[in-house]
Amino acid sequence: MRSPTASDPYPFANQQQPCLIGGEFLTHGKAFTNINPVNGAVLGTVTEADAALVDRAVQAARAALRGPWGRMSAAERCALLRKVADRIEARFAEFVSAEIADTGKTLKQASSLDIPRGAANFRAYADLALARPSECFETATPDGRGALNYSVHKPVGVVAVIAPWNLPFLLLTWKVAPALACGNTVVAKPSEETPSSATLLAQVMQEVGVPPGVFNLVHGFGPDSTGAALTAHPGVNAIAFTGESATGSAIMKSAAPCVKALSFELGGKNAAIVFADADFDAALAGTMRSVFANTGQVCLCSERVYVERPVYARFVEALAQGARRLTLGGPFEGADMGPLISRGHRDKVLSYYRLAREEGATVVCGGGAPSFGDERDQGAFIEPTILTGLPESARCVREEIFGPVCHVAPFDAEEEVVRMANDTRYGLAAAVWTSNLQRAHRVARQMEVGIAWVNDWFLRDLRTPFGGVKLSGIGREGGAHSLAFFSEPMNICVKL
Ligand code: NAD
């Protein structure tokens, strides 16, 4: 496998990234620039789909439902999806280059998580869709002949997939793969911050012979742009969205008039709970990962860490030492942490660092933006930060910051920490660190979240339900849950 380097450049250098509509790559219309967050350099331009292009994409997707795609057996469809996975792997280095150019994330992460998971999503859903059972009931009738009720799974129709920038390829394919496996057609909109791996995916779809209009790609922004046009379009039957809770709320409004089906994976303000009986080193290593992975830009990251008082001071010190040791740098520098996604996002996170001080926090380490004395000063780097001393009512403890930062608070009793962990408008994930088996099950079950880990974090099995409660989402994806969202079950009743 080639590793992307300066000599193996960004796949879209010197060209405008197109949209893919009805099997045609289109570059006309407005364009926006794509910025490298490592050094602020312009990577290139991207075609912005206006309402007319979005309309063409939806029409193409509708037409494709009636074309060869609609007549294909599930086995044929899933064979094509496996080819998509094979082709992603064949072009692995380009996908990695695209992803790290857009995000600045480490080469290690992009090549061990983001891109492999993208390919895995297509294989997993090809397998799951084929293995899906259907229901059958024998029903008694007054005349004694009986009836057979059986269910078939039909596609929902045209599905809009809207993805965020933090794990761009992983999260886009997490929805595109099951949507296609269930026979739908897709209009996908990646984040304006991270268009490139999605454009490569559009090329792959063409290369493996996915029929025109089955996968359409529209680039652009959210409000007053591509995203808003897509979610309001009456030809879209369902919307699968990952992003901020406030965006989910806006999308819900625009989907309301046509009563579209919605699947939402939204924000989080996740708690990690460390009991004094936990394996200290494992809890520390796990919490380091859960706070700083992907520069803190994972919806599942822990921003609230609660530590039982006997080990609190030692844990805070060890966490701060770990944070101070983290190296910051571009994808090829072997650094532990890359930049945030953009200068704009850095401004937001820095405003929370300032707010934390105003709210009375002790900044144990970090709290600012680093200075390198080189081109990285034009990038979006930020210091890993540990806060303590805030009341539970502080905005920094209640609002999602989405950066490499956590607040650490002590607790004395299990009931107290369960109450504090659940005292939030979000409900995505929690991590519980303990060596007491009974407590592990008891506390995990009481967490008001969609996913609770015990003695680990981010361990994923694609068959399990994934999603959140409260402001963190609507519905579940993963395994049978995704297949359920992307299908319409239909009952056929046959009198015998
Ligand atoms: P965002 O909501 O700003 O944008 C996500 C996508 O929605 C982008 O493609 C954007 O262009 C589009 N969009 C924005 N406004 C829109 C509108 N009015 N209509 C239609 N589309 C619109 O989110 P982000 O900043 O890209 O991502 C970070 C957020 O995503 C965080 O809140 C994070 O917690 C959340 N997230 C959640 C999960 C999860 O699985 N629960 C996973 C990753 C990220």
Residues whose N, C-alpha, C, O or C-beta is under 5 A from the ligand:
A	BS01	NAD	I162 A163 P164 W165 K189 P190 S191 E192 G220 F221 G222 P223 G227 A228 T231 T242 G243 E244 S245 T247 A250 E265 L266 G267 G268 C299 S472
